[in-house]
Amino acid sequence: MLLSLIGNDRISLWTILGYLISATLVVFVTLPVHEFAHGFIANKLGDPTPRWQGRLTLNPLAHLDPIGALGILLFGIGWAKPVNINARYFKNPKWGMALTAAAGPLANIIMALLSLIILNGITVLFVLNDYAYFEVYQIVGALFYYLAFINVYLALFNLIPIPPFDGSRVLFAFLPTRYYFSIMRYERYIFIGLLVFLYASSRIGFNPIIYAADWVIEKLDYVASLPFSLIRV
């Protein structure tokens, strides 16, 4: 993401600065909240493993993965240290794993919506102040837009229904066990195939996750703008 912004002559320095700040917030706020959500739901469903491992915290140092953090900065996609879950503690292991897995992407969607609400509020203030402080608005606007976009992108990426993503655990609740574990045997090859597909599609200018993220952002922004629609009128 950062590399593509730097290589685009139409992107201003203020927009790049806004992205850098938002990417930093993703690393130190979004990813910890995502992993905390996994651990919180698992703990509520009876698995004490996240609590024993010190993962029921929003302290970013407990969740930080340096390589994943660098991926967020440069490419807009990365990861934190995964929370270990022991499904044997759940009354219903299939649904327990599905709910625990879905908690992380749901937390990302909620954070994206909050970012867009703030962005809409800032835009209203900018308009009401006769478009003053344009440079400041560019930075802050880019910050909250990219914060929302990266959250949505991470949510959709994690919901891909193949191992090792969260979506595969959600899929586990709907597939017969024998079929699920047959798929899991090819986890490594499926993951490599996905990376190759995403790389190849991005080279030809088509990334399906980005298109899906744009659509979700549009719908979330509509919801986020509703409280401010009367003010804008």
N, C-alpha and C positions, 0 to 999 in steps of 0.2 A: 504494500500500500504506500508506504513512504517513498519507496523507489519509484513507483509510478507517478506520484505527485511531483517529485523533484524533476522528473523527466518531461513534465507537461508545462509548456511555456505559458499556458493560459491560467495556471494556478498561481495565485499570489503568495508572497512570503507569509502574509497573515494567515492564509488558509493552512499552509504547511505548519505554522506555529500552533494553530488550533488543533491540527491532527496530532502533533507531538504531545500536547498536553492531554488530549483525550486518550491517546494510547497509553500514556503513563497512568491515567486514572483507571483504565481497563486492567492494567497489570496489578495495581495496588488496591483497587476497589472491586471491579467487576469479577475478576477471576476468584478472589477470596470469597465473595458472596456466592458465586456459583458452587464452589466446593463446599462451603458452609451449608448451603441448602441441601446438598446430597447427604452430608453428615447429620444434619438436624432431623431430616425425615427418617433416615435409617435409625437414629437413636430413638425417635418417637415410636417407631415400629418394633423396637425391642432389641436392636443391635447396638451393643455398647462399644464396638470396635473404634468408631471415629472418636468417641470421648476418651477412650484409653490412649489413643495415639495423639491426643491434643489437637484434633482437627475441628472441634466445636468452638471455633474462634474466628473473628474477622481480622485477626492480625495477619497481614499479608506475608510476613516472614514464615508463617507456618504452612503456607500453601505455594510459595514461590518456586518456580522452576526456571532457572536462568535461560535455557535454550528456548523454552516456550515463551518467555517474556520477550526475548529478542525477535521471535517470530511475529508477535503482536506488533512490535515497533516497525519492522521492515515490511511485513506482508499483510498485516491486519488479521492474521489467524495464528493462534498459539494455544498454549495450555498451561495449566498449573499442575502441581503434584496431585495425582488422583487420590481420592479418599477410598480407603479399603473398606469394603462391605462384606459381611459374612451373612449370607442369606439363610443359614441354618437357624438363626435367631428369629426369623420371621415366622408368623403363624402360617402365612401363605407365601412361600418363597418366590413364586412367580410374580405375583402382584406386588409383593414387597419390593422386589428388585425393580419392577416397572415404575412404581411410584417414586422410589428413591432416584432412579435415573432421570425421570421427567422433571424432578425438582430443580435441577441445575438450569436447563434451558428455560423453564418457566421463570426463574429468577432473572435471567437475562432479558426476557421479554418485558417483565415488569420494570427493570431498570431502563430499558429503551423507551418505554412509555413515559416514565418520569423525566427522562432527558428531553423528550419532545415537548412535554408540557412546559418545562422550563424554557426551552427554545421559543415556543410560541409566546410565552409571557414576555421574554426579552424583546421579541420582534414587535409586540404591541407597544412596549415602552419606547422603542426606537422610533416607531412611526409617530407616537404621540409627542415626542420631543423633536419633531420636524427633522428627522434623519440626522440628528447630531451625533458626534463621536463615531463616525462611520468605521474607522480603523478598529476601534474597540469592539464594535458590533461584529465585524468580520471575524475577529479572533474568537470571541465568545460564541458566535453563531456556529462557526466551524467546529468548535470544541464540542458543543452539545449535539450537533448533527452527527459527527463522526463517532461520538460516544454511543449514540443510539444505533447507528449503522453497525458498528463492530459488535454490539450486544446482540443485535438480530442475526448478524452473520454467524456468530459463535453458537447461538441457539439452533439455527438451522443446520449448521455443520455437525453439531453434536446429535441432532435428531436423525441423521442419516441411519437407516435401519440395518446397518451391517457392523460387525465387530471391528474395532473395539469401542465404537461410539455409544453414547447413551441410548440412541435410538434402537440399537440391537437388543438392549435389555428391555425396552418397552415392547419390542416385537416378540420377545421371549414369552410374554404373558398371553400372546394370541396364537403362537405356534405350538403344535405338539412337541413334547420334549425331544423325541428322537430326531425330528427334523431340525430343531434348533441346534442340537449338538453335532449333527451332521454338517451344518453350515460352519459351526465354530472350528471344525477341524481345518478349514481353509481360511481361517482368520487372517493370517499373515499375507496370503496371496491376494485376498480380497482387498485388504488395506493398500497394498502396493499398487494393485490395479486401479483403485480409486484415485490415488495420488497421480498416477500416470494420466488418467482421464482428465483430472482437473488441470494438470499442467498443459496437456495438449489442447484442451478447450480454451484455456486462457491465452494460448499462443495464437489462436485463430480469432480471438476477440469475443469468445462466448463462454461465460462462466455461469452455469445454471444457478448456482447458489447466490451469486450477486444479483441475478435477475429476480430470484425469489425474494431476496432480502429487500430489494427496491420495492416490490409489491407489498410486502409486510410493512415496511416503513411508511408507505403511502396510506395504508389503512390505519396504522397506529397514529399517524400525524392527523388524520381526520378526527379521530377520537380526542386526541390531545388538544386540537384547536377548538373544540366545541365550547369549553368554558369561556373562551376569549372572543367568540363570534359576535356577541352583542357589543363588546367594547370596540371592535374594529368597525362596526357599523356606526 
